[in-house]
């Protein structure tokens, strides 16, 4: 544990507290960045001269004001490195672009501490991941649901993580998905703009709301209509990144994802022309048919525009074949 004291000089009047402290720490302990200062404020570890906890990183400084900061020594990670297969699409000194397989949870949580993407990353990149998101989410810039496959960004240092996180907030990272849905959407191309809030009926689910929750925007375009409109292949691009966003938005317009048993528990009547093999495959498809297939962003260090695209995984290729040919 370390303690620091800073006093606001005449030329430091009326600036945001987190900016003031970031500049102070830059000279003596640069690893304490703006994000970590905001975390310290949340933990009531920054006090003013009256020994009261600072409540907001946005409060403005005053000449002569003093602040007292206590920092904790980083805890050693108790997570286990595990050899769990995943594909690296791209890697440099700053970041990874990976292909997460379906069925793999991104980070440890209640009931699963060992079999996650984080455990896999610790096996391949121990001590080479950013810690901005904490010891249980090293390198994790954004998430995919356990049963969603596809592209994810992983940061290898705090510099990269902070910039990518800001780009996500500013909606400058373009994430595009392929989704297999029931039915044929009309119009074939459009925008779903509905707030998303946690469901009051089922805490595992999210729901749309006119007034509550956070804004969420999904652009969609029909790429292929399958078996006379029984199903469709959509391309969905996120303008925001809310929990279960594509799943919730599609369910809200009555075109739920195939295999999404959380948001669509009702059995669908399959066309009589489908073979028994096709019916069995579709009815028992084990996960939501959603795949993050494309991601585009400006590289934090080179500032070059880069884009990555991958094909459908084998299970979704099989699903498409059965939906198309019966």
Backbone bond lengths (Angstrom), bond angles and torsions (degrees), N, CA, C in turn:
res aa  C-N    CA-C-N  psi(-1)  N-CA   C-N-CA  omega(-1)  CA-C   N-CA-C  phi
1 X - - - 1.463 - - 1.520 109.40 -
2 X 1.339 116.79 133.08 1.458 121.69 177.85 1.523 109.42 -124.07
3 X 1.352 114.75 150.41 1.461 119.68 178.94 1.521 109.63 -123.66
4 X 1.340 115.80 141.57 1.459 122.06 -178.60 1.523 109.37 -133.70
5 X 1.327 114.68 151.55 1.465 121.01 177.40 1.522 108.59 -133.62
6 X 1.339 116.49 130.74 1.460 121.13 178.80 1.522 109.69 -131.01
7 X 1.339 115.30 142.30 1.465 121.37 177.56 1.522 109.28 -118.00
8 X 1.320 116.16 139.47 1.462 121.78 -177.41 1.525 110.03 -79.01
9 X 1.327 116.96 120.46 1.463 122.56 179.08 1.530 110.30 -84.41
10 X 1.352 115.95 173.08 1.466 120.29 -176.82 1.529 112.21 -60.74
11 X 1.330 115.38 -36.28 1.472 118.71 -178.03 1.533 112.66 -84.94
12 X 1.328 117.01 8.60 1.462 121.39 -179.13 1.529 112.11 -118.90
13 X 1.304 115.40 19.55 1.464 120.49 -177.70 1.533 111.25 -75.67
14 X 1.327 115.62 143.57 1.469 123.14 170.49 1.530 114.18 61.20
15 X 1.330 116.52 41.71 1.466 119.71 171.78 1.534 108.52 -119.10
16 X 1.305 116.22 159.06 1.469 120.07 -179.86 1.520 110.31 -57.82
17 X 1.328 116.12 139.87 1.456 120.69 -177.75 1.526 111.92 -61.33
18 X 1.349 117.49 -44.17 1.465 118.20 -178.45 1.525 111.76 -63.96
19 X 1.337 117.38 -33.64 1.467 121.30 176.77 1.529 110.35 -68.87
20 X 1.330 116.43 -43.83 1.469 121.64 178.02 1.527 111.16 -57.83
21 X 1.322 116.48 -48.92 1.464 120.53 -177.60 1.526 111.86 -69.59
22 X 1.322 117.09 -35.30 1.469 120.15 177.07 1.523 110.52 -59.74
23 X 1.323 115.93 -43.77 1.467 120.43 179.69 1.530 111.26 -66.82
24 X 1.318 117.12 -35.42 1.463 120.65 178.21 1.531 110.74 -66.72
25 X 1.323 116.21 -45.61 1.461 119.91 -177.58 1.527 112.50 -72.73
26 X 1.327 117.19 -22.24 1.466 120.44 -176.83 1.527 111.96 -56.85
27 X 1.331 115.92 -33.05 1.465 119.74 -176.64 1.523 113.36 -84.53
28 X 1.345 117.44 -23.83 1.466 119.20 -173.37 1.525 114.25 -119.05
29 X 1.320 116.33 -26.98 1.469 119.86 -178.09 1.532 108.32 -154.45
30 X 1.340 116.59 72.58 1.468 120.96 -171.18 1.524 115.18 -62.94
31 X 1.340 117.03 -17.97 1.467 118.32 178.84 1.527 112.06 -69.02
32 X 1.360 116.48 -16.80 1.468 119.38 174.77 1.524 107.35 -86.65
33 X 1.311 115.50 90.33 1.452 122.03 -175.86 1.528 111.02 -92.81
34 X 1.319 115.14 -174.36 1.467 120.37 -175.52 1.526 111.99 -62.41
35 X 1.333 115.55 -40.51 1.468 119.21 179.20 1.520 111.09 -62.35
36 X 1.337 116.86 -43.31 1.463 120.36 -179.17 1.524 111.20 -68.34
37 X 1.322 116.69 -34.34 1.467 119.69 176.09 1.532 110.17 -63.71
38 X 1.316 116.31 -41.58 1.466 119.79 177.15 1.524 111.22 -62.55
39 X 1.337 116.52 -37.16 1.465 120.37 176.07 1.526 110.96 -65.25
40 X 1.338 117.10 -40.30 1.466 121.04 178.65 1.528 110.84 -62.81
41 X 1.330 116.27 -38.08 1.466 120.17 177.21 1.528 110.09 -64.21
42 X 1.328 116.54 -43.04 1.468 120.67 178.04 1.524 111.65 -60.78
43 X 1.338 116.47 -31.21 1.466 121.73 -178.09 1.532 112.20 -89.96
44 X 1.358 117.05 7.28 1.477 122.58 179.75 1.523 112.19 60.22
45 X 1.322 117.16 37.16 1.459 121.42 -177.65 1.525 112.74 -106.54
46 X 1.334 116.60 9.23 1.463 121.48 172.73 1.525 107.78 -121.13
47 X 1.325 116.03 119.58 1.465 121.85 -176.26 1.520 110.51 -112.20
48 X 1.349 116.07 151.29 1.460 119.53 172.88 1.525 109.08 -90.62
49 X 1.329 116.96 -174.99 1.469 120.40 -175.13 1.527 112.92 -68.52
50 X 1.328 117.55 -14.40 1.465 121.26 174.85 1.524 111.60 -91.90
51 X 1.334 114.61 8.69 1.466 122.98 -179.81 1.529 112.15 61.75
52 X 1.318 115.30 31.45 1.458 121.28 173.97 1.525 109.30 -103.35
53 X 1.316 115.96 140.57 1.463 120.28 -178.56 1.525 110.72 -66.16
54 X 1.318 115.19 132.10 1.461 120.85 175.15 1.526 108.51 -67.52
55 X 1.322 116.76 137.59 1.469 120.23 -174.44 1.526 113.97 -103.07
56 X 1.333 117.10 -22.14 1.464 118.28 -175.22 1.524 111.74 -138.12
57 X 1.336 117.79 133.88 1.464 120.31 175.96 1.525 111.91 -69.93
58 X 1.347 116.14 -15.07 1.464 120.13 -176.29 1.526 112.99 -90.22
59 X 1.334 118.02 -5.35 1.467 118.77 -178.80 1.527 109.92 -62.89
60 X 1.331 116.53 148.37 1.457 121.88 -175.67 1.527 111.38 -91.72
61 X 1.324 114.76 143.58 1.468 120.73 179.95 1.530 110.98 -76.83
62 X 1.366 114.92 158.25 1.460 121.93 175.19 1.520 108.80 -129.85
63 X 1.313 116.64 143.08 1.466 121.36 -178.43 1.528 110.09 -55.12
64 X 1.333 116.76 132.48 1.454 122.32 178.46 1.513 114.61 86.39
65 X 1.306 117.09 -10.82 1.462 121.31 179.84 1.525 110.18 -67.54
66 X 1.330 115.81 143.18 1.463 120.92 179.24 1.525 110.32 -116.79
67 X 1.335 114.08 146.78 1.458 120.78 177.43 1.522 109.35 -130.99
68 X 1.327 114.98 140.04 1.464 121.60 -178.40 1.531 108.39 -118.72
69 X 1.319 115.36 124.27 1.466 120.76 -173.95 1.514 110.01 -120.90
70 X 1.323 114.96 133.17 1.464 121.37 174.14 1.523 108.14 -114.61
71 X 1.319 116.33 126.96 1.468 120.13 177.55 1.518 109.31 -113.33
72 X 1.311 115.38 146.12 1.462 121.32 178.38 1.516 110.23 -94.49
73 X 1.315 115.89 143.68 1.461 119.56 173.06 1.520 108.41 -65.71
74 X 1.335 117.09 139.32 1.467 118.29 179.42 1.516 111.53 -60.80
75 X 1.339 115.50 135.95 1.458 120.10 178.94 1.526 110.01 -82.39
76 X 1.302 116.81 140.01 1.458 117.79 174.49 1.530 110.11 -64.90
77 X 1.319 116.19 139.21 1.458 119.70 -179.04 1.518 110.75 -69.51
78 X 1.329 115.71 134.94 1.460 120.78 177.63 1.523 110.97 -99.89
79 X 1.322 116.25 8.92 1.450 119.73 179.64 1.523 110.58 -75.85
80 X 1.299 115.33 148.06 1.456 121.54 -179.13 1.520 110.27 -95.24
81 X 1.326 116.12 130.78 1.462 120.28 173.15 1.526 108.37 -75.09
82 X 1.320 115.89 131.09 1.463 120.39 -177.93 1.523 110.48 -130.06
83 X 1.324 115.71 141.35 1.467 120.50 177.06 1.529 108.68 -83.64
84 X 1.331 114.73 91.70 1.465 122.00 -179.42 1.533 107.19 -119.83
85 X 1.309 118.75 124.95 1.470 120.78 -174.53 1.529 113.21 -64.69
86 X 1.324 115.77 134.50 1.458 122.88 166.86 1.525 106.80 -155.24
87 X 1.315 116.20 157.21 1.465 120.86 -174.54 1.522 110.74 -99.79
88 X 1.334 116.23 131.92 1.463 121.68 173.47 1.528 107.75 -94.85
89 X 1.319 116.56 117.67 1.463 122.14 -179.09 1.520 110.76 -85.10
90 X 1.344 115.99 -36.37 1.469 121.49 -178.22 1.517 108.41 -153.52
91 X 1.330 116.03 146.14 1.460 120.45 175.68 1.519 109.95 -151.94
92 X 1.335 116.18 137.13 1.459 121.96 167.92 1.523 107.64 -138.75
93 X 1.317 118.54 -162.68 1.469 121.07 -175.85 1.524 112.90 -70.58
94 X 1.327 117.24 -15.34 1.460 120.89 -172.51 1.527 115.07 -109.52
95 X 1.307 117.08 -30.31 1.466 117.85 -172.28 1.522 112.65 -155.07
96 X 1.321 113.29 165.72 1.459 122.83 173.01 1.522 108.41 -122.61
97 X 1.311 116.28 144.09 1.459 121.62 164.60 1.518 105.34 -114.18
98 X 1.325 116.34 117.89 1.462 119.70 -174.79 1.525 111.20 -118.78
99 X 1.314 114.53 160.74 1.464 122.21 174.80 1.524 107.41 -108.83
100 X 1.340 115.92 102.67 1.466 120.16 -178.53 1.523 109.97 -79.79
101 X 1.318 117.51 127.22 1.465 118.79 176.87 1.527 111.41 -74.21
102 X 1.314 116.16 152.06 1.465 120.59 174.10 1.522 109.29 -62.95
103 X 1.337 116.20 145.74 1.461 121.03 179.07 1.509 114.30 93.02
104 X 1.334 117.27 -4.77 1.464 121.34 -178.90 1.526 109.74 -105.68
105 X 1.332 116.67 116.22 1.465 121.92 175.66 1.524 109.35 -68.26
106 X 1.333 117.28 144.40 1.465 120.05 -175.13 1.519 112.45 -72.61
107 X 1.330 118.53 -50.59 1.466 119.47 -176.15 1.528 110.94 -135.01
108 X 1.329 117.56 159.30 1.466 121.35 -178.26 1.528 112.24 -60.71
109 X 1.313 114.99 148.72 1.454 121.81 176.97 1.512 108.73 -158.56
110 X 1.318 115.77 -170.50 1.462 119.99 -179.03 1.524 110.38 -57.51
111 X 1.320 115.56 124.50 1.457 120.35 176.79 1.509 115.39 87.02
112 X 1.330 117.85 -7.29 1.470 120.17 178.92 1.521 110.09 -148.07
113 X 1.319 115.86 96.17 1.459 121.89 -179.52 1.528 112.91 -104.92
114 X 1.324 117.60 -12.78 1.465 119.68 -168.02 1.520 115.66 -121.40
115 X 1.311 118.53 -22.40 1.466 120.61 -172.45 1.521 111.14 -114.23
116 X 1.334 116.11 62.16 1.455 121.52 -177.97 1.521 110.21 -129.87
117 X 1.319 115.21 170.23 1.464 120.24 176.04 1.523 111.00 -60.21
118 X 1.329 117.09 -38.13 1.465 120.15 178.25 1.526 111.13 -58.93
119 X 1.322 117.95 -43.96 1.469 120.67 177.13 1.522 110.84 -60.67
120 X 1.331 116.25 -38.80 1.466 120.77 178.11 1.523 111.20 -66.45
121 X 1.339 117.09 -40.90 1.465 121.03 178.62 1.524 111.65 -66.11
122 X 1.329 116.97 -36.30 1.465 120.29 177.19 1.526 111.07 -64.57
123 X 1.315 117.52 -30.47 1.470 121.31 177.96 1.527 110.92 -70.79
124 X 1.331 116.95 -40.47 1.468 120.41 -175.75 1.527 113.37 -92.77
125 X 1.333 117.70 -24.77 1.465 120.82 -173.13 1.532 112.07 -137.56
126 X 1.304 117.53 43.28 1.467 121.95 178.50 1.528 110.08 -54.99
127 X 1.336 116.80 131.07 1.467 123.64 178.93 1.529 113.36 63.56
128 X 1.329 117.47 17.41 1.464 120.66 178.33 1.524 110.93 -125.02
129 X 1.333 116.07 29.45 1.459 121.14 -177.87 1.523 110.05 -127.90
130 X 1.317 117.00 147.64 1.462 120.11 178.17 1.522 110.46 -66.90
131 X 1.330 115.86 156.67 1.463 120.96 179.47 1.526 112.02 -120.31
132 X 1.325 116.43 18.21 1.461 120.71 -179.50 1.524 111.61 -58.07
133 X 1.326 117.22 -37.43 1.468 121.14 -177.73 1.521 113.05 -89.62
134 X 1.339 117.51 7.34 1.452 120.69 178.18 1.515 112.88 98.44
135 X 1.340 115.15 167.40 1.461 120.64 -172.83 1.521 113.43 -68.09
136 X 1.326 117.94 -22.26 1.460 119.99 -179.18 1.527 112.78 -91.42
137 X 1.339 116.74 -2.36 1.467 120.22 177.84 1.527 110.61 -135.37
138 X 1.315 119.41 48.01 1.467 120.56 -176.89 1.527 111.73 -60.99
139 X 1.320 114.91 126.14 1.455 120.62 176.29 1.514 115.83 80.87
140 X 1.330 118.01 -10.88 1.464 120.58 -171.72 1.535 110.60 -78.65
141 X 1.320 116.05 111.29 1.462 122.41 179.99 1.525 110.73 -88.87
142 X 1.321 116.51 -40.53 1.467 121.93 177.82 1.520 107.55 -149.94
143 X 1.320 116.74 169.34 1.467 120.10 -173.69 1.525 112.08 -120.34
144 X 1.309 113.86 162.02 1.458 122.37 164.88 1.520 107.03 -123.34
145 X 1.320 117.12 147.81 1.460 119.84 174.65 1.525 109.89 -59.18
146 X 1.305 116.40 154.81 1.466 121.94 -178.06 1.524 112.23 -49.65
147 X 1.322 117.33 -45.68 1.463 120.65 -174.15 1.522 113.92 -97.07
148 X 1.333 116.88 12.80 1.463 121.15 171.15 1.522 108.02 -98.43
149 X 1.306 116.70 132.98 1.464 121.38 -179.69 1.525 110.21 -99.62
150 X 1.347 115.51 165.25 1.452 118.75 168.99 1.509 117.37 121.74
151 X 1.324 114.46 -162.04 1.458 123.24 -167.48 1.526 113.15 -74.67
152 X 1.335 113.99 137.09 1.462 122.45 175.09 1.520 109.38 -140.04
153 X 1.334 115.53 151.47 1.462 121.78 173.91 1.521 109.89 -98.13
154 X 1.339 116.11 138.34 1.463 122.44 176.16 1.524 107.58 -129.90
155 X 1.333 117.08 129.68 1.464 121.87 -178.37 1.524 111.04 -93.82
156 X 1.333 116.28 137.07 1.464 121.13 -178.94 1.525 112.29 -97.63
157 X 1.331 117.88 -8.39 1.465 120.56 177.07 1.524 109.01 -151.02
158 X 1.333 115.44 163.52 1.467 120.47 -175.19 1.526 112.19 -66.26
159 X 1.334 116.45 -36.43 1.471 120.77 178.46 1.529 110.31 -55.11
160 X 1.318 115.34 -50.74 1.463 120.88 -179.08 1.523 111.13 -64.77
161 X 1.325 116.05 -42.70 1.466 120.74 -177.20 1.529 110.96 -61.23
162 X 1.310 116.65 -45.81 1.464 119.82 -178.01 1.519 111.66 -62.40
163 X 1.331 116.54 -42.00 1.464 119.82 -178.94 1.527 110.93 -68.54
164 X 1.331 116.64 -44.58 1.465 119.51 179.37 1.527 111.43 -63.79
165 X 1.324 116.64 -39.54 1.471 120.17 178.33 1.523 111.01 -62.07
166 X 1.331 116.19 -41.21 1.462 119.65 178.40 1.525 110.95 -66.36
167 X 1.324 116.10 -39.37 1.470 119.57 178.10 1.530 110.93 -63.29
168 X 1.326 116.63 -36.24 1.465 119.74 175.52 1.522 110.70 -62.69
169 X 1.337 116.35 -46.05 1.464 120.46 179.43 1.521 111.10 -61.44
170 X 1.341 115.39 -37.66 1.466 120.48 -179.02 1.529 112.45 -83.72
171 X 1.330 116.34 1.44 1.468 123.33 177.79 1.525 111.71 61.36
172 X 1.336 115.24 40.38 1.460 121.17 179.96 1.525 112.44 -101.24
173 X 1.323 117.72 -4.52 1.462 121.27 174.95 1.527 107.37 -100.95
174 X 1.318 116.23 120.96 1.464 120.89 -176.57 1.528 109.52 -93.34
175 X 1.328 115.73 118.06 1.467 121.86 179.91 1.523 108.92 -117.10
176 X 1.312 115.40 124.58 1.459 120.55 -174.51 1.525 110.01 -125.46
177 X 1.321 115.25 136.60 1.463 122.11 -173.96 1.527 110.50 -121.49
178 X 1.329 114.97 155.80 1.455 121.94 167.72 1.520 107.68 -107.99
179 X 1.325 116.15 133.98 1.467 120.81 -174.48 1.524 110.01 -136.15
180 X 1.318 115.86 132.95 1.460 121.44 174.35 1.526 108.22 -99.60
181 X 1.320 116.20 121.37 1.460 121.10 -175.10 1.528 110.76 -121.61
182 X 1.316 115.28 161.34 1.459 120.94 170.68 1.528 108.96 -80.00
183 X 1.326 116.27 134.25 1.452 120.86 174.36 1.516 113.91 88.93
184 X 1.314 114.36 -174.85 1.459 123.10 -179.02 1.522 108.78 -125.32
185 X 1.307 116.48 116.32 1.470 121.30 -177.21 1.525 110.67 -74.51
186 X 1.326 115.17 137.34 1.460 121.29 173.16 1.525 108.32 -131.01
187 X 1.340 117.81 125.43 1.464 127.07 1.19 1.528 112.35 -69.58
188 X 1.311 115.67 162.46 1.462 121.02 -175.40 1.526 112.59 -69.63
189 X 1.322 116.16 -19.06 1.465 121.24 -179.66 1.514 108.23 -137.01
190 X 1.337 116.66 135.14 1.454 118.19 -178.71 1.513 113.34 -174.82
191 X 1.323 114.82 -168.15 1.465 122.63 -178.09 1.526 108.82 -130.54
192 X 1.324 116.18 133.39 1.468 121.36 172.57 1.521 106.73 -105.78
193 X 1.323 116.20 115.97 1.466 121.76 -176.94 1.528 108.31 -122.78
194 X 1.331 115.71 90.46 1.462 121.05 -177.78 1.525 109.65 -140.33
195 X 1.323 115.84 133.04 1.465 119.99 176.05 1.524 110.86 -59.50
196 X 1.330 115.27 150.40 1.464 120.67 178.25 1.523 109.49 -122.26
197 X 1.340 115.54 133.75 1.463 122.44 -179.29 1.523 108.17 -139.24
198 X 1.324 117.16 156.57 1.464 119.06 177.72 1.530 109.86 -68.03
199 X 1.313 115.49 138.15 1.462 121.31 -177.78 1.529 111.08 -66.89
200 X 1.331 116.46 137.84 1.461 120.94 175.66 1.526 111.28 -78.07
201 X 1.319 116.66 -23.48 1.461 121.76 -176.34 1.526 112.52 -84.56
202 X 1.328 116.45 -33.13 1.463 121.91 -176.93 1.517 108.07 -144.61
203 X 1.329 117.55 109.34 1.461 121.86 -173.82 1.524 113.13 -68.55
204 X 1.340 116.99 -10.94 1.463 119.94 175.82 1.525 111.56 -81.38
205 X 1.337 115.86 -14.70 1.458 120.63 -173.65 1.527 111.59 -108.57
206 X 1.322 115.07 159.66 1.451 122.48 169.21 1.525 107.15 -110.13
207 X 1.327 116.31 164.60 1.460 120.02 177.85 1.525 109.34 -146.79
208 X 1.327 116.31 164.31 1.462 119.81 178.09 1.527 109.37 -89.06
209 X 1.334 114.87 155.67 1.467 120.28 -178.82 1.521 109.38 -150.16
210 X 1.320 115.96 146.61 1.465 119.72 176.98 1.519 112.16 -77.51
211 X 1.322 116.45 -32.18 1.469 119.53 -171.75 1.523 114.29 -122.96
212 X 1.338 117.38 -25.79 1.460 120.17 -175.86 1.524 111.07 -97.15
213 X 1.342 115.50 171.94 1.457 120.39 173.64 1.517 113.94 78.31
214 X 1.321 114.69 -161.65 1.466 121.81 -175.66 1.526 109.80 -114.20
215 X 1.327 114.88 150.09 1.460 118.74 -178.77 1.525 110.41 -64.80
216 X 1.312 116.15 145.35 1.465 121.47 -179.12 1.525 109.08 -149.19
217 X 1.327 115.68 131.23 1.466 121.03 -176.94 1.522 109.55 -130.74
218 X 1.328 115.89 126.28 1.460 122.35 177.02 1.523 109.28 -124.06
219 X 1.330 116.74 123.77 1.460 121.80 172.66 1.523 108.57 -92.58
220 X 1.317 117.54 135.40 1.460 119.43 179.25 1.526 110.59 -132.03
221 X 1.321 115.38 154.76 1.461 121.88 175.49 1.523 108.39 -148.34
222 X 1.319 116.57 129.99 1.462 120.79 178.16 1.523 109.57 -72.91
223 X 1.326 116.30 123.06 1.465 121.42 178.62 1.523 111.66 -94.82
224 X 1.339 116.04 -30.89 1.457 119.24 -178.22 1.531 109.19 -160.45
225 X 1.320 115.60 135.06 1.466 121.64 173.12 1.522 107.55 -96.82
226 X 1.333 116.54 129.35 1.462 121.33 -171.56 1.529 111.22 -113.37
227 X 1.324 114.93 133.00 1.472 123.23 175.96 1.529 112.25 51.25
228 X 1.338 113.92 59.00 1.476 121.22 174.92 1.523 113.40 57.07
229 X 1.322 115.77 33.96 1.458 119.45 174.80 1.510 115.60 90.86
230 X 1.342 117.73 4.68 1.467 118.49 174.85 1.525 110.22 -62.71
231 X 1.337 116.02 -35.05 1.465 121.49 179.90 1.524 108.95 -145.98
232 X 1.333 115.60 166.52 1.463 120.99 177.79 1.519 109.71 -143.41
233 X 1.320 114.60 153.29 1.462 121.51 171.23 1.517 107.26 -103.29
234 X 1.332 116.09 119.97 1.464 121.78 -179.81 1.514 111.08 -109.18
235 X 1.329 114.86 151.85 1.460 121.46 164.18 1.524 106.21 -105.17
236 X 1.324 116.44 125.75 1.468 121.62 -178.54 1.523 109.40 -120.76
237 X 1.326 116.38 128.33 1.465 120.04 177.80 1.525 109.43 -116.85
238 X 1.316 115.13 128.19 1.463 121.32 -178.73 1.517 110.87 -82.59
239 X 1.333 116.44 131.32 1.461 120.52 166.95 1.523 110.14 -96.46
240 X 1.326 115.64 -20.92 1.466 122.03 174.66 1.519 106.37 -130.61
241 X 1.314 117.21 175.88 1.459 118.90 -177.16 1.516 112.37 -135.37
242 X 1.311 117.09 65.30 1.463 121.09 -178.90 1.530 110.91 -85.33
243 X 1.314 115.65 158.11 1.462 121.22 177.68 1.530 110.60 -56.87
244 X 1.328 116.47 127.54 1.473 123.53 177.33 1.529 112.55 60.09
245 X 1.330 118.17 24.54 1.469 120.23 -168.40 1.529 114.14 -54.15
246 X 1.331 117.53 -54.33 1.465 119.76 -177.43 1.522 110.47 -63.26
247 X 1.318 116.21 -41.31 1.466 120.93 -178.80 1.531 111.01 -61.44
248 X 1.321 116.12 -45.55 1.472 121.04 -178.35 1.525 110.96 -68.66
249 X 1.332 116.16 -45.62 1.458 119.67 -178.35 1.530 112.00 -61.83
250 X 1.330 116.86 -43.69 1.462 119.30 -179.59 1.528 111.49 -67.28
251 X 1.322 116.80 -39.35 1.470 120.10 177.24 1.525 110.70 -63.56
252 X 1.335 116.66 -33.73 1.468 120.40 -177.08 1.523 112.66 -68.73
253 X 1.339 117.31 -20.59 1.470 120.24 177.61 1.533 110.86 -108.52
254 X 1.345 115.30 19.37 1.472 122.33 173.30 1.530 113.51 67.05
255 X 1.325 116.00 32.11 1.467 120.45 175.63 1.531 108.59 -134.63
256 X 1.302 115.70 65.81 1.467 120.64 -174.30 1.522 111.94 -68.81
257 X 1.317 114.72 159.91 1.460 121.70 178.28 1.524 110.79 -69.07
258 X 1.300 116.35 140.23 1.460 120.62 171.86 1.530 108.07 -64.61
259 X 1.320 116.89 134.47 1.457 121.30 178.63 1.515 115.32 84.55
260 X 1.343 117.41 0.41 1.471 120.18 -179.25 1.529 109.23 -92.58
261 X 1.321 116.27 89.14 1.466 121.11 -173.46 1.527 112.65 -80.94
262 X 1.338 117.31 -12.03 1.462 119.97 174.65 1.527 110.24 -74.90
263 X 1.320 116.69 -41.41 1.465 121.09 -176.59 1.528 113.84 -101.77
264 X 1.330 116.78 -6.02 1.461 118.93 178.13 1.519 109.16 -149.97
265 X 1.317 116.25 91.97 1.465 120.67 -176.64 1.527 112.34 -90.72
266 X 1.335 117.03 -14.09 1.468 120.27 -177.06 1.526 110.71 -75.14
267 X 1.318 116.00 138.28 1.462 120.90 177.20 1.525 110.00 -74.80
268 X 1.334 115.67 138.42 1.454 120.92 178.04 1.529 110.25 -93.67
269 X 1.309 115.58 142.81 1.461 120.80 175.71 1.523 108.12 -78.02
270 X 1.322 116.66 113.95 1.455 120.88 -178.40 1.526 110.71 -82.66
271 X 1.334 116.73 149.00 1.473 119.96 178.15 1.528 111.86 -56.52
272 X 1.321 116.19 141.94 1.464 120.80 -179.25 1.522 111.94 -64.98
273 X 1.319 115.92 -22.01 1.469 119.83 -178.62 1.525 112.93 -76.03
274 X 1.339 117.46 -11.11 1.465 120.13 179.13 1.530 110.09 -69.39
275 X 1.320 115.49 142.41 1.462 120.56 174.37 1.522 109.62 -70.92
276 X 1.321 116.95 161.86 1.461 120.49 177.45 1.520 110.89 -61.18
277 X 1.332 116.03 -36.32 1.466 120.29 178.50 1.520 110.59 -63.36
278 X 1.331 116.51 -43.82 1.466 120.74 179.08 1.523 111.05 -64.79
279 X 1.341 116.88 -45.07 1.464 120.66 179.49 1.523 111.01 -59.11
280 X 1.314 116.47 -45.59 1.462 121.23 -178.65 1.527 111.19 -63.95
281 X 1.334 116.40 -41.11 1.468 120.74 -178.77 1.524 110.84 -65.55
282 X 1.326 116.80 -46.52 1.467 121.04 -176.47 1.529 111.23 -70.09
283 X 1.333 116.62 -44.68 1.469 120.28 -178.15 1.520 112.26 -64.74
284 X 1.322 117.25 -28.09 1.467 120.92 -176.76 1.522 112.94 -111.01
285 X 1.336 116.73 18.33 1.466 118.63 179.21 1.527 108.26 -59.97
286 X 1.332 118.39 125.52 1.469 120.81 -163.45 1.525 117.13 -84.66
287 X 1.320 117.68 1.41 1.474 117.13 -177.73 1.519 109.02 -155.76
288 X 1.378 115.20 164.56 1.451 117.53 178.12 1.528 109.22 -63.74
289 X 1.324 115.93 135.73 1.469 121.62 -175.29 1.521 109.80 -82.87
290 X 1.330 115.27 72.56 1.463 122.69 -175.09 1.521 109.19 -136.12
291 X 1.337 116.00 132.13 1.466 121.26 -173.19 1.526 109.87 -140.41
292 X 1.327 116.76 123.10 1.464 122.55 175.89 1.530 107.94 -79.67
293 X 1.336 116.02 100.37 1.466 118.08 -169.82 1.525 114.70 -104.18
294 X 1.326 117.53 -12.06 1.463 118.98 -177.36 1.520 110.24 -146.61
295 X 1.336 115.67 138.74 1.466 120.37 176.04 1.522 108.60 -142.97
296 X 1.328 116.33 134.52 1.466 122.51 -177.64 1.522 108.94 -133.43
297 X 1.334 116.21 137.99 1.462 119.96 -177.91 1.522 110.15 -164.55
298 X 1.323 115.79 167.89 1.458 122.05 174.11 1.520 108.39 -90.81
299 X 1.329 116.97 126.11 1.466 120.01 -179.03 1.529 109.60 -63.08
300 X 1.331 118.30 130.81 1.471 121.30 -175.43 1.526 114.43 -58.03
301 X 1.319 117.86 -33.29 1.468 119.47 -175.89 1.529 112.44 -97.14
302 X 1.316 117.36 -49.72 1.469 120.25 -177.70 1.524 112.35 -79.11
303 X 1.344 116.34 -20.32 1.460 123.62 -177.71 1.528 112.39 61.45
304 X 1.321 116.21 23.46 1.461 121.22 174.97 1.524 110.14 -91.93
305 X 1.324 115.83 144.94 1.460 120.86 175.87 1.522 108.77 -75.41
306 X 1.320 117.29 125.65 1.456 120.73 178.15 1.522 109.88 -131.49
307 X 1.317 115.17 153.15 1.459 120.76 -176.76 1.519 109.64 -144.01
308 X 1.329 115.85 143.15 1.458 121.67 179.35 1.524 108.67 -130.84
309 X 1.329 114.98 142.81 1.460 120.72 -178.20 1.523 109.10 -143.17
310 X 1.331 116.28 136.82 1.460 120.71 178.92 1.524 110.12 -129.77
311 X 1.317 115.03 162.07 1.459 121.66 -178.53 1.530 110.49 -80.68
312 X 1.312 115.95 171.46 1.460 121.19 172.70 1.525 110.01 -65.03
313 X 1.331 118.31 144.26 1.466 120.15 172.43 1.529 110.08 -70.52
314 X 1.317 116.01 167.51 1.460 120.86 -172.86 1.527 113.12 -59.92
315 X 1.342 117.45 -38.81 1.470 117.85 -177.41 1.523 111.78 -65.26
316 X 1.340 116.94 -35.54 1.461 119.62 178.78 1.527 111.83 -77.04
317 X 1.328 116.82 -29.44 1.470 119.21 173.13 1.525 110.22 -63.53
318 X 1.332 116.08 -42.20 1.463 120.32 177.30 1.523 111.16 -63.64
319 X 1.334 115.48 -43.16 1.463 119.84 179.04 1.523 110.45 -59.71
320 X 1.322 116.26 -46.21 1.466 120.24 179.78 1.525 110.88 -59.57
321 X 1.307 116.59 -42.38 1.464 120.69 -179.57 1.536 111.32 -61.81
322 X 1.330 116.52 -44.65 1.467 119.73 179.45 1.530 111.58 -67.64
323 X 1.338 116.79 -39.73 1.463 120.06 179.10 1.525 111.42 -65.98
324 X 1.315 115.49 -33.90 1.466 120.73 -176.75 1.525 112.37 -79.97
325 X 1.326 115.52 -42.61 1.465 120.10 -171.33 1.529 114.39 -107.64
326 X 1.336 116.28 -8.93 1.453 119.57 179.73 1.500 113.00 73.12
